[in-house]
Amino acid sequence: MTKQMTFPLEDFSDVLASNASFVLGFQHSELTGTARKGLAIVTCMDSRISPLAAVGMQAGDAKILRNAGARVTDDVLRTLVLASYLLGVNRVLVMPHTDCRMAIADEASIHATIQEKFDVDTSSLEFRTVSNQRDALAEDVARIRSYPLLQKGVSVAGAIYNVSTGQLEPVDC
Ligand SMILES: [Zn+2]
């Protein structure tokens, strides 16, 4: 019995076409899964951010963890534990950004917007919006630094990425 393949080609045809071109010029096949520069970046899913380019790195150099708002969730901690013991990560940069929806709107208003526009109640989800971005960043950095299962000696820092200029602003955490 062959399982029928369900791949919505009409939605992803540009992705596959671009990948075919990418494969022609592909040159990273010698890389391993270890982060060559020892860096992990926790940042937002915002499509304006190219995390590797922002710090002058390329494929193979760093681990990139992304979610809405660059928040340090349980899943981020789980991933950093693996990265610190097994994948060469010895420094972590938490990198939220300017003009982030998660820092502009509050939890209730985002739920209300989705309810109004799509008639769906998302209130069972915690979106982890932040009312003060710098305070939230300090909390998130502290959460990593104090996480008992992370490898000892990992350096953790916070910086805000400016989506207008590309500049990273180090933040006292
Ligand atoms: Zn964002």
Backbone and ligand atoms as CSV (ligand in chain L), in Angstrom:
chain,resi,resn,atom,element,x,y,z
A,1,MET,N,N,0.841,-1.206,0.000
A,1,MET,CA,C,0.000,0.000,0.000
A,1,MET,C,C,0.880,1.261,0.000
A,2,THR,N,N,0.608,2.134,-0.901
A,2,THR,CA,C,1.344,3.403,-0.893
A,2,THR,C,C,0.466,4.487,-0.288
A,3,LYS,N,N,1.080,5.238,0.615
A,3,LYS,CA,C,0.358,6.325,1.238
A,3,LYS,C,C,0.326,7.493,0.251
A,4,GLN,N,N,-0.847,8.063,0.094
A,4,GLN,CA,C,-0.944,9.178,-0.849
A,4,GLN,C,C,-0.263,10.416,-0.263
A,5,MET,N,N,0.530,11.063,-1.097
A,5,MET,CA,C,1.250,12.246,-0.645
A,5,MET,C,C,0.330,13.465,-0.700
A,6,THR,N,N,0.261,14.154,0.417
A,6,THR,CA,C,-0.523,15.383,0.447
A,6,THR,C,C,0.428,16.562,0.564
A,7,PHE,N,N,0.696,17.161,-0.547
A,7,PHE,CA,C,1.567,18.342,-0.567
A,7,PHE,C,C,0.879,19.394,-1.424
A,8,PRO,N,N,0.410,20.467,-0.796
A,8,PRO,CA,C,-0.340,21.486,-1.563
A,8,PRO,C,C,0.585,22.297,-2.470
A,9,LEU,N,N,0.914,21.706,-3.585
A,9,LEU,CA,C,1.900,22.269,-4.509
A,9,LEU,C,C,1.557,23.697,-4.930
A,10,GLU,N,N,0.255,23.952,-5.098
A,10,GLU,CA,C,-0.139,25.280,-5.577
A,10,GLU,C,C,0.243,26.382,-4.574
A,11,ASP,N,N,0.354,26.014,-3.312
A,11,ASP,CA,C,0.712,27.014,-2.299
A,11,ASP,C,C,2.228,27.179,-2.152
A,12,PHE,N,N,2.986,26.199,-2.624
A,12,PHE,CA,C,4.422,26.194,-2.353
A,12,PHE,C,C,5.289,26.111,-3.604
A,13,SER,N,N,4.690,26.336,-4.766
A,13,SER,CA,C,5.450,26.140,-6.009
A,13,SER,C,C,6.637,27.098,-6.098
A,14,ASP,N,N,6.470,28.340,-5.635
A,14,ASP,CA,C,7.592,29.285,-5.694
A,14,ASP,C,C,8.720,28.849,-4.768
A,15,VAL,N,N,8.349,28.254,-3.639
A,15,VAL,CA,C,9.341,27.785,-2.667
A,15,VAL,C,C,10.201,26.678,-3.296
A,16,LEU,N,N,9.541,25.742,-3.921
A,16,LEU,CA,C,10.269,24.629,-4.524
A,16,LEU,C,C,11.099,25.083,-5.722
A,17,ALA,N,N,10.566,26.012,-6.504
A,17,ALA,CA,C,11.313,26.507,-7.658
A,17,ALA,C,C,12.577,27.229,-7.204
A,18,SER,N,N,12.453,28.038,-6.164
A,18,SER,CA,C,13.623,28.751,-5.647
A,18,SER,C,C,14.622,27.784,-5.043
A,19,ASN,N,N,14.120,26.732,-4.425
A,19,ASN,CA,C,15.035,25.745,-3.853
A,19,ASN,C,C,15.846,25.049,-4.940
A,20,ALA,N,N,15.205,24.805,-6.071
A,20,ALA,CA,C,15.931,24.154,-7.166
A,20,ALA,C,C,17.115,25.010,-7.604
A,21,SER,N,N,16.929,26.325,-7.648
A,21,SER,CA,C,18.034,27.227,-7.985
A,21,SER,C,C,19.086,27.228,-6.886
A,22,PHE,N,N,18.607,27.211,-5.648
A,22,PHE,CA,C,19.503,27.208,-4.483
A,22,PHE,C,C,20.429,25.991,-4.507
A,23,VAL,N,N,19.857,24.863,-4.818
A,23,VAL,CA,C,20.627,23.618,-4.847
A,23,VAL,C,C,21.771,23.708,-5.864
A,24,LEU,N,N,21.520,24.391,-6.975
A,24,LEU,CA,C,22.551,24.505,-8.014
A,24,LEU,C,C,23.802,25.205,-7.496
A,25,GLY,N,N,23.608,26.170,-6.616
A,25,GLY,CA,C,24.761,26.912,-6.107
A,25,GLY,C,C,25.161,26.511,-4.699
A,26,PHE,N,N,24.630,25.412,-4.198
A,26,PHE,CA,C,24.810,25.034,-2.791
A,26,PHE,C,C,26.252,24.676,-2.478
A,27,GLN,N,N,26.786,25.269,-1.403
A,27,GLN,CA,C,28.199,25.054,-1.086
A,27,GLN,C,C,28.455,24.744,0.381
A,28,HIS,N,N,27.411,24.449,1.149
A,28,HIS,CA,C,27.612,24.260,2.594
A,28,HIS,C,C,27.560,22.806,3.031
A,29,SER,N,N,27.674,21.882,2.092
A,29,SER,CA,C,27.444,20.485,2.425
A,29,SER,C,C,28.479,19.893,3.379
A,30,GLU,N,N,29.582,20.587,3.626
A,30,GLU,CA,C,30.607,20.063,4.539
A,30,GLU,C,C,30.330,20.438,6.003
A,31,LEU,N,N,29.316,21.260,6.227
A,31,LEU,CA,C,29.052,21.729,7.591
A,31,LEU,C,C,28.469,20.626,8.468
A,32,THR,N,N,28.706,20.741,9.788
A,32,THR,CA,C,28.052,19.866,10.760
A,32,THR,C,C,26.974,20.679,11.478
A,33,GLY,N,N,26.264,20.053,12.406
A,33,GLY,CA,C,25.221,20.751,13.149
A,33,GLY,C,C,25.743,21.557,14.322
A,34,THR,N,N,27.051,21.551,14.532
A,34,THR,CA,C,27.628,22.349,15.625
A,34,THR,C,C,27.691,23.815,15.222
A,35,ALA,N,N,27.372,24.702,16.166
A,35,ALA,CA,C,27.430,26.138,15.884
A,35,ALA,C,C,28.894,26.580,15.890
A,36,ARG,N,N,29.412,26.854,14.714
A,36,ARG,CA,C,30.848,27.127,14.578
A,36,ARG,C,C,31.307,28.335,15.386
A,37,LYS,N,N,30.439,29.336,15.520
A,37,LYS,CA,C,30.823,30.529,16.285
A,37,LYS,C,C,30.317,30.464,17.729
A,38,GLY,N,N,29.731,29.341,18.115
A,38,GLY,CA,C,29.309,29.144,19.502
A,38,GLY,C,C,28.129,29.992,19.938
A,39,LEU,N,N,27.439,30.587,18.979
A,39,LEU,CA,C,26.385,31.557,19.300
A,39,LEU,C,C,24.990,30.988,19.062
A,40,ALA,N,N,24.078,31.305,20.002
A,40,ALA,CA,C,22.650,31.102,19.764
A,40,ALA,C,C,21.970,32.460,19.849
A,41,ILE,N,N,21.061,32.732,18.927
A,41,ILE,CA,C,20.282,33.971,18.954
A,41,ILE,C,C,18.815,33.605,19.146
A,42,VAL,N,N,18.198,34.213,20.170
A,42,VAL,CA,C,16.757,34.053,20.382
A,42,VAL,C,C,16.112,35.336,19.879
A,43,THR,N,N,15.344,35.236,18.805
A,43,THR,CA,C,14.750,36.461,18.270
A,43,THR,C,C,13.305,36.237,17.858
A,44,CYS,N,N,12.702,37.308,17.368
A,44,CYS,CA,C,11.284,37.282,16.999
A,44,CYS,C,C,11.106,36.679,15.609
A,45,MET,N,N,9.880,36.268,15.315
A,45,MET,CA,C,9.590,35.750,13.978
A,45,MET,C,C,9.472,36.867,12.935
A,46,ASP,N,N,9.583,38.117,13.379
A,46,ASP,CA,C,9.380,39.252,12.471
A,46,ASP,C,C,10.186,39.080,11.181
A,47,SER,N,N,9.502,39.209,10.056
A,47,SER,CA,C,10.137,38.920,8.760
A,47,SER,C,C,11.126,39.990,8.321
A,48,ARG,N,N,11.223,41.081,9.075
A,48,ARG,CA,C,12.218,42.096,8.737
A,48,ARG,C,C,13.615,41.737,9.240
A,49,ILE,N,N,13.703,40.731,10.098
A,49,ILE,CA,C,14.986,40.404,10.726
A,49,ILE,C,C,15.659,39.236,10.001
A,50,SER,N,N,16.889,39.450,9.571
A,50,SER,CA,C,17.741,38.366,9.072
A,50,SER,C,C,18.846,38.175,10.110
A,51,PRO,N,N,18.625,37.289,11.082
A,51,PRO,CA,C,19.519,37.240,12.252
A,51,PRO,C,C,20.983,36.976,11.897
A,52,LEU,N,N,21.246,36.048,11.001
A,52,LEU,CA,C,22.642,35.747,10.664
A,52,LEU,C,C,23.304,36.956,10.006
A,53,ALA,N,N,22.618,37.554,9.046
A,53,ALA,CA,C,23.176,38.712,8.346
A,53,ALA,C,C,23.431,39.860,9.319
A,54,ALA,N,N,22.547,40.019,10.304
A,54,ALA,CA,C,22.659,41.141,11.248
A,54,ALA,C,C,23.943,41.069,12.073
A,55,VAL,N,N,24.471,39.866,12.252
A,55,VAL,CA,C,25.702,39.733,13.050
A,55,VAL,C,C,26.863,39.202,12.189
A,56,GLY,N,N,26.718,39.339,10.885
A,56,GLY,CA,C,27.813,39.000,9.987
A,56,GLY,C,C,28.156,37.520,9.943
A,57,MET,N,N,27.167,36.682,10.146
A,57,MET,CA,C,27.407,35.238,10.132
A,57,MET,C,C,26.659,34.577,8.983
A,58,GLN,N,N,26.931,33.283,8.826
A,58,GLN,CA,C,26.262,32.531,7.772
A,58,GLN,C,C,25.908,31.131,8.248
A,59,ALA,N,N,25.310,30.354,7.374
A,59,ALA,CA,C,24.887,29.002,7.725
A,59,ALA,C,C,26.060,28.241,8.331
A,60,GLY,N,N,25.798,27.551,9.446
A,60,GLY,CA,C,26.849,26.798,10.122
A,60,GLY,C,C,27.415,27.512,11.324
A,61,ASP,N,N,27.211,28.829,11.423
A,61,ASP,CA,C,27.850,29.614,12.486
A,61,ASP,C,C,27.060,29.642,13.783
A,62,ALA,N,N,25.720,29.694,13.713
A,62,ALA,CA,C,24.925,30.001,14.913
A,62,ALA,C,C,23.595,29.259,14.893
A,63,LYS,N,N,23.040,29.069,16.094
A,63,LYS,CA,C,21.688,28.519,16.235
A,63,LYS,C,C,20.716,29.683,16.307
A,64,ILE,N,N,19.636,29.618,15.543
A,64,ILE,CA,C,18.637,30.682,15.560
A,64,ILE,C,C,17.322,30.110,16.091
A,65,LEU,N,N,16.840,30.706,17.186
A,65,LEU,CA,C,15.566,30.291,17.787
A,65,LEU,C,C,14.606,31.463,17.640
A,66,ARG,N,N,13.443,31.218,17.066
A,66,ARG,CA,C,12.530,32.328,16.822
A,66,ARG,C,C,11.126,32.012,17.308
A,67,ASN,N,N,10.477,33.039,17.843
A,67,ASN,CA,C,9.048,32.932,18.169
A,67,ASN,C,C,8.486,34.347,18.230
A,68,ALA,N,N,7.210,34.475,18.456
A,68,ALA,CA,C,6.592,35.797,18.537
A,68,ALA,C,C,7.140,36.540,19.754
A,69,GLY,N,N,7.826,37.637,19.529
A,69,GLY,CA,C,8.293,38.480,20.607
A,69,GLY,C,C,9.653,38.132,21.168
A,70,ALA,N,N,10.320,37.098,20.638
A,70,ALA,CA,C,11.637,36.676,21.153
A,70,ALA,C,C,11.571,36.339,22.637
A,71,ARG,N,N,10.504,35.668,23.056
A,71,ARG,CA,C,10.340,35.345,24.466
A,71,ARG,C,C,11.044,34.031,24.828
A,72,VAL,N,N,11.563,33.997,26.054
A,72,VAL,CA,C,12.233,32.788,26.533
A,72,VAL,C,C,11.186,31.861,27.156
A,73,THR,N,N,10.679,30.983,26.332
A,73,THR,CA,C,9.648,30.028,26.744
A,73,THR,C,C,10.313,28.724,27.191
A,74,ASP,N,N,9.504,27.805,27.699
A,74,ASP,CA,C,10.035,26.493,28.083
A,74,ASP,C,C,10.689,25.803,26.890
A,75,ASP,N,N,10.123,25.979,25.727
A,75,ASP,CA,C,10.689,25.324,24.553
A,75,ASP,C,C,12.031,25.937,24.152
A,76,VAL,N,N,12.169,27.246,24.355
A,76,VAL,CA,C,13.461,27.892,24.101
A,76,VAL,C,C,14.505,27.348,25.083
A,77,LEU,N,N,14.133,27.218,26.350
A,77,LEU,CA,C,15.072,26.672,27.337
A,77,LEU,C,C,15.473,25.235,26.982
A,78,ARG,N,N,14.495,24.432,26.603
A,78,ARG,CA,C,14.769,23.048,26.197
A,78,ARG,C,C,15.787,23.016,25.062
A,79,THR,N,N,15.578,23.889,24.086
A,79,THR,CA,C,16.462,23.918,22.921
A,79,THR,C,C,17.860,24.401,23.303
A,80,LEU,N,N,17.923,25.412,24.188
A,80,LEU,CA,C,19.234,25.926,24.603
A,80,LEU,C,C,20.019,24.890,25.403
A,81,VAL,N,N,19.321,24.071,26.186
A,81,VAL,CA,C,20.004,23.007,26.927
A,81,VAL,C,C,20.688,22.063,25.938
A,82,LEU,N,N,19.964,21.622,24.942
A,82,LEU,CA,C,20.545,20.734,23.927
A,82,LEU,C,C,21.696,21.427,23.198
A,83,ALA,N,N,21.478,22.679,22.834
A,83,ALA,CA,C,22.491,23.425,22.082
A,83,ALA,C,C,23.762,23.614,22.907
A,84,SER,N,N,23.608,23.826,24.227
A,84,SER,CA,C,24.781,24.107,25.054
A,84,SER,C,C,25.605,22.853,25.330
A,85,TYR,N,N,24.947,21.723,25.457
A,85,TYR,CA,C,25.709,20.496,25.730
A,85,TYR,C,C,26.193,19.797,24.461
A,86,LEU,N,N,25.370,19.824,23.437
A,86,LEU,CA,C,25.635,18.954,22.290
A,86,LEU,C,C,26.003,19.671,20.997
A,87,LEU,N,N,25.741,20.970,20.914
A,87,LEU,CA,C,25.869,21.628,19.618
A,87,LEU,C,C,26.787,22.853,19.629
A,88,GLY,N,N,27.638,22.915,20.669
A,88,GLY,CA,C,28.704,23.910,20.662
A,88,GLY,C,C,28.328,25.309,21.086
A,89,VAL,N,N,27.122,25.501,21.606
A,89,VAL,CA,C,26.716,26.864,21.972
A,89,VAL,C,C,27.270,27.244,23.347
A,90,ASN,N,N,28.023,28.351,23.402
A,90,ASN,CA,C,28.561,28.830,24.677
A,90,ASN,C,C,28.197,30.290,24.948
A,91,ARG,N,N,27.358,30.871,24.078
A,91,ARG,CA,C,26.862,32.236,24.316
A,91,ARG,C,C,25.497,32.388,23.661
A,92,VAL,N,N,24.624,33.121,24.360
A,92,VAL,CA,C,23.238,33.277,23.913
A,92,VAL,C,C,22.895,34.762,23.882
A,93,LEU,N,N,22.404,35.220,22.741
A,93,LEU,CA,C,21.948,36.601,22.621
A,93,LEU,C,C,20.433,36.608,22.459
A,94,VAL,N,N,19.728,37.217,23.423
A,94,VAL,CA,C,18.281,37.380,23.303
A,94,VAL,C,C,18.042,38.712,22.592
A,95,MET,N,N,17.355,38.661,21.453
A,95,MET,CA,C,17.302,39.808,20.552
A,95,MET,C,C,15.888,40.167,20.104
A,96,PRO,N,N,15.106,40.825,20.976
A,96,PRO,CA,C,13.828,41.380,20.523
A,96,PRO,C,C,14.112,42.586,19.621
A,97,HIS,N,N,13.068,43.243,19.134
A,97,HIS,CA,C,13.292,44.306,18.152
A,97,HIS,C,C,12.324,45.459,18.342
A,98,THR,N,N,12.678,46.586,17.738
A,98,THR,CA,C,11.797,47.749,17.761
A,98,THR,C,C,10.558,47.458,16.910
A,99,ASP,N,N,9.483,48.172,17.184
A,99,ASP,CA,C,8.244,48.052,16.407
A,99,ASP,C,C,7.686,46.629,16.408
A,100,CYS,N,N,7.838,45.929,17.547
A,100,CYS,CA,C,7.331,44.554,17.645
A,100,CYS,C,C,5.872,44.579,18.080
A,101,ARG,N,N,5.046,43.882,17.350
A,101,ARG,CA,C,3.613,43.814,17.675
A,101,ARG,C,C,3.396,43.292,19.092
A,102,MET,N,N,4.246,42.382,19.536
A,102,MET,CA,C,4.098,41.783,20.859
A,102,MET,C,C,4.385,42.792,21.981
A,103,ALA,N,N,5.072,43.891,21.621
A,103,ALA,CA,C,5.391,44.904,22.629
A,103,ALA,C,C,4.534,46.149,22.476
A,104,ILE,N,N,3.717,46.176,21.419
A,104,ILE,CA,C,2.895,47.359,21.151
A,104,ILE,C,C,1.458,47.123,21.619
A,105,ALA,N,N,0.950,45.925,21.332
A,105,ALA,CA,C,-0.428,45.605,21.718
A,105,ALA,C,C,-0.422,44.739,22.974
A,106,ASP,N,N,-1.477,44.830,23.767
A,106,ASP,CA,C,-1.534,43.950,24.935
A,106,ASP,C,C,-2.296,42.670,24.598
A,107,GLU,N,N,-2.141,41.716,25.498
A,107,GLU,CA,C,-2.710,40.383,25.317
A,107,GLU,C,C,-4.205,40.451,24.932
A,108,ALA,N,N,-4.955,41.210,25.712
A,108,ALA,CA,C,-6.411,41.263,25.512
A,108,ALA,C,C,-6.772,41.837,24.146
A,109,SER,N,N,-6.023,42.860,23.715
A,109,SER,CA,C,-6.389,43.497,22.448
A,109,SER,C,C,-6.053,42.597,21.253
A,110,ILE,N,N,-5.014,41.785,21.366
A,110,ILE,CA,C,-4.701,40.854,20.265
A,110,ILE,C,C,-5.773,39.768,20.175
A,111,HIS,N,N,-6.179,39.239,21.322
A,111,HIS,CA,C,-7.278,38.265,21.305
A,111,HIS,C,C,-8.544,38.905,20.708
A,112,ALA,N,N,-8.806,40.148,21.107
A,112,ALA,CA,C,-10.014,40.834,20.631
A,112,ALA,C,C,-9.964,41.074,19.130
A,113,THR,N,N,-8.768,41.422,18.620
A,113,THR,CA,C,-8.615,41.657,17.181
A,113,THR,C,C,-8.923,40.386,16.384
A,114,ILE,N,N,-8.381,39.263,16.858
A,114,ILE,CA,C,-8.611,37.995,16.149
A,114,ILE,C,C,-10.090,37.597,16.246
A,115,GLN,N,N,-10.664,37.826,17.412
A,115,GLN,CA,C,-12.088,37.530,17.597
A,115,GLN,C,C,-12.946,38.351,16.637
A,116,GLU,N,N,-12.629,39.653,16.550
A,116,GLU,CA,C,-13.420,40.544,15.691
A,116,GLU,C,C,-13.264,40.205,14.216
A,117,LYS,N,N,-12.021,39.983,13.804
A,117,LYS,CA,C,-11.760,39.800,12.373
A,117,LYS,C,C,-12.090,38.398,11.886
A,118,PHE,N,N,-11.900,37.397,12.756
A,118,PHE,CA,C,-12.029,36.005,12.290
A,118,PHE,C,C,-13.064,35.200,13.069
A,119,ASP,N,N,-13.645,35.836,14.099
A,119,ASP,CA,C,-14.643,35.166,14.916
A,119,ASP,C,C,-14.097,33.875,15.553
A,120,VAL,N,N,-12.842,33.955,15.992
A,120,VAL,CA,C,-12.229,32.810,16.677
A,120,VAL,C,C,-11.750,33.269,18.048
A,121,ASP,N,N,-12.069,32.467,19.063
A,121,ASP,CA,C,-11.657,32.788,20.426
A,121,ASP,C,C,-10.307,32.134,20.720
A,122,THR,N,N,-9.250,32.952,20.795
A,122,THR,CA,C,-7.904,32.422,21.051
A,122,THR,C,C,-7.476,32.599,22.504
A,123,SER,N,N,-8.428,32.932,23.370
A,123,SER,CA,C,-8.053,33.312,24.738
A,123,SER,C,C,-7.417,32.179,25.546
A,124,SER,N,N,-7.524,30.939,25.041
A,124,SER,CA,C,-6.858,29.847,25.749
A,124,SER,C,C,-5.347,29.844,25.509
A,125,LEU,N,N,-4.881,30.639,24.554
A,125,LEU,CA,C,-3.446,30.756,24.291
A,125,LEU,C,C,-2.881,31.946,25.035
A,126,GLU,N,N,-1.667,31.784,25.571
A,126,GLU,CA,C,-0.972,32.946,26.124
A,126,GLU,C,C,0.023,33.427,25.072
A,127,PHE,N,N,-0.195,34.642,24.547
A,127,PHE,CA,C,0.680,35.137,23.491
A,127,PHE,C,C,1.987,35.699,24.037
A,128,ARG,N,N,2.038,35.971,25.339
A,128,ARG,CA,C,3.241,36.502,25.985
A,128,ARG,C,C,3.630,37.880,25.436
A,129,THR,N,N,2.654,38.748,25.338
A,129,THR,CA,C,2.952,40.133,24.985
A,129,THR,C,C,3.743,40.768,26.127
A,130,VAL,N,N,4.423,41.873,25.818
A,130,VAL,CA,C,5.189,42.557,26.858
A,130,VAL,C,C,4.726,44.008,26.973
A,131,SER,N,N,4.597,44.493,28.197
A,131,SER,CA,C,4.192,45.886,28.368
A,131,SER,C,C,5.419,46.795,28.430
A,132,ASN,N,N,6.552,46.245,28.898
A,132,ASN,CA,C,7.800,47.006,28.895
A,132,ASN,C,C,8.887,46.116,28.305
A,133,GLN,N,N,9.321,46.454,27.114
A,133,GLN,CA,C,10.217,45.553,26.383
A,133,GLN,C,C,11.543,45.329,27.108
A,134,ARG,N,N,12.085,46.395,27.717
A,134,ARG,CA,C,13.379,46.242,28.393
A,134,ARG,C,C,13.248,45.384,29.655
A,135,ASP,N,N,12.164,45.581,30.380
A,135,ASP,CA,C,11.950,44.754,31.571
A,135,ASP,C,C,11.772,43.290,31.179
A,136,ALA,N,N,11.011,43.063,30.123
A,136,ALA,CA,C,10.781,41.689,29.669
A,136,ALA,C,C,12.084,41.048,29.204
A,137,LEU,N,N,12.910,41.839,28.534
A,137,LEU,CA,C,14.201,41.318,28.066
A,137,LEU,C,C,15.079,40.929,29.254
A,138,ALA,N,N,15.106,41.801,30.267
A,138,ALA,CA,C,15.903,41.498,31.469
A,138,ALA,C,C,15.395,40.226,32.145
A,139,GLU,N,N,14.080,40.080,32.203
A,139,GLU,CA,C,13.497,38.854,32.799
A,139,GLU,C,C,13.889,37.615,32.003
A,140,ASP,N,N,13.813,37.739,30.681
A,140,ASP,CA,C,14.118,36.587,29.831
A,140,ASP,C,C,15.596,36.198,29.923
A,141,VAL,N,N,16.474,37.210,29.953
A,141,VAL,CA,C,17.911,36.931,30.104
A,141,VAL,C,C,18.169,36.264,31.459
A,142,ALA,N,N,17.522,36.790,32.493
A,142,ALA,CA,C,17.688,36.208,33.838
A,142,ALA,C,C,17.172,34.776,33.875
A,143,ARG,N,N,16.110,34.530,33.135
A,143,ARG,CA,C,15.539,33.186,33.120
A,143,ARG,C,C,16.545,32.177,32.541
A,144,ILE,N,N,17.250,32.575,31.514
A,144,ILE,CA,C,18.266,31.674,30.940
A,144,ILE,C,C,19.443,31.531,31.905
A,145,ARG,N,N,19.922,32.671,32.427
A,145,ARG,CA,C,21.098,32.635,33.314
A,145,ARG,C,C,20.862,31.760,34.538
A,146,SER,N,N,19.624,31.745,35.023
A,146,SER,CA,C,19.347,31.014,36.261
A,146,SER,C,C,18.818,29.606,36.013
A,147,TYR,N,N,18.737,29.216,34.747
A,147,TYR,CA,C,18.172,27.897,34.456
A,147,TYR,C,C,19.172,26.813,34.858
A,148,PRO,N,N,18.804,25.972,35.808
A,148,PRO,CA,C,19.801,25.059,36.386
A,148,PRO,C,C,20.325,23.987,35.435
A,149,LEU,N,N,19.575,23.692,34.381
A,149,LEU,CA,C,20.008,22.600,33.503
A,149,LEU,C,C,20.911,23.053,32.362
A,150,LEU,N,N,21.060,24.364,32.205
A,150,LEU,CA,C,21.930,24.858,31.139
A,150,LEU,C,C,23.388,24.607,31.512
A,151,GLN,N,N,24.213,24.340,30.526
A,151,GLN,CA,C,25.641,24.121,30.799
A,151,GLN,C,C,26.244,25.335,31.510
A,152,LYS,N,N,27.062,25.067,32.524
A,152,LYS,CA,C,27.711,26.155,33.265
A,152,LYS,C,C,28.634,26.939,32.332
A,153,GLY,N,N,28.725,28.248,32.593
A,153,GLY,CA,C,29.678,29.062,31.841
A,153,GLY,C,C,29.144,29.646,30.543
A,154,VAL,N,N,27.889,29.371,30.214
A,154,VAL,CA,C,27.309,29.972,29.012
A,154,VAL,C,C,27.069,31.462,29.272
A,155,SER,N,N,27.543,32.303,28.380
A,155,SER,CA,C,27.381,33.751,28.517
A,155,SER,C,C,26.054,34.170,27.881
A,156,VAL,N,N,25.261,34.966,28.621
A,156,VAL,CA,C,23.920,35.340,28.135
A,156,VAL,C,C,23.796,36.864,28.116
A,157,ALA,N,N,23.342,37.421,26.995
A,157,ALA,CA,C,23.211,38.869,26.853
A,157,ALA,C,C,21.887,39.211,26.177
A,158,GLY,N,N,21.481,40.481,26.325
A,158,GLY,CA,C,20.277,40.967,25.671
A,158,GLY,C,C,20.579,42.207,24.847
A,159,ALA,N,N,19.972,42.311,23.675
A,159,ALA,CA,C,20.139,43.497,22.836
A,159,ALA,C,C,18.878,43.673,22.010
A,160,ILE,N,N,18.532,44.923,21.727
A,160,ILE,CA,C,17.346,45.208,20.924
A,160,ILE,C,C,17.779,45.569,19.497
A,161,TYR,N,N,17.168,44.886,18.539
A,161,TYR,CA,C,17.480,45.102,17.126
A,161,TYR,C,C,16.552,46.172,16.565
A,162,ASN,N,N,17.149,47.171,15.933
A,162,ASN,CA,C,16.361,48.253,15.348
A,162,ASN,C,C,16.012,47.893,13.898
A,163,VAL,N,N,14.720,47.654,13.644
A,163,VAL,CA,C,14.315,47.196,12.306
A,163,VAL,C,C,14.397,48.298,11.250
A,164,SER,N,N,14.585,49.560,11.699
A,164,SER,CA,C,14.721,50.656,10.741
A,164,SER,C,C,16.161,50.842,10.292
A,165,THR,N,N,17.107,50.607,11.215
A,165,THR,CA,C,18.512,50.889,10.904
A,165,THR,C,C,19.382,49.641,10.852
A,166,GLY,N,N,18.891,48.534,11.413
A,166,GLY,CA,C,19.698,47.322,11.475
A,166,GLY,C,C,20.622,47.261,12.671
A,167,GLN,N,N,20.605,48.334,13.483
A,167,GLN,CA,C,21.551,48.386,14.601
A,167,GLN,C,C,21.102,47.594,15.817
A,168,LEU,N,N,22.073,46.953,16.458
A,168,LEU,CA,C,21.840,46.240,17.712
A,168,LEU,C,C,22.199,47.139,18.876
A,169,GLU,N,N,21.258,47.305,19.809
A,169,GLU,CA,C,21.556,48.095,20.990
A,169,GLU,C,C,21.716,47.183,22.196
A,170,PRO,N,N,22.941,47.053,22.733
A,170,PRO,CA,C,23.118,46.216,23.920
A,170,PRO,C,C,22.308,46.776,25.080
A,171,VAL,N,N,21.673,45.887,25.846
A,171,VAL,CA,C,20.837,46.322,26.966
A,171,VAL,C,C,21.407,45.758,28.257
A,172,ASP,N,N,21.422,46.620,29.280
A,172,ASP,CA,C,21.903,46.210,30.595
A,172,ASP,C,C,20.883,45.263,31.211
A,173,CYS,N,N,21.220,44.000,31.301
A,173,CYS,CA,C,20.292,43.012,31.857
A,173,CYS,C,C,20.839,42.455,33.165
L,1,ZN,ZN,ZN,8.378,40.963,16.852
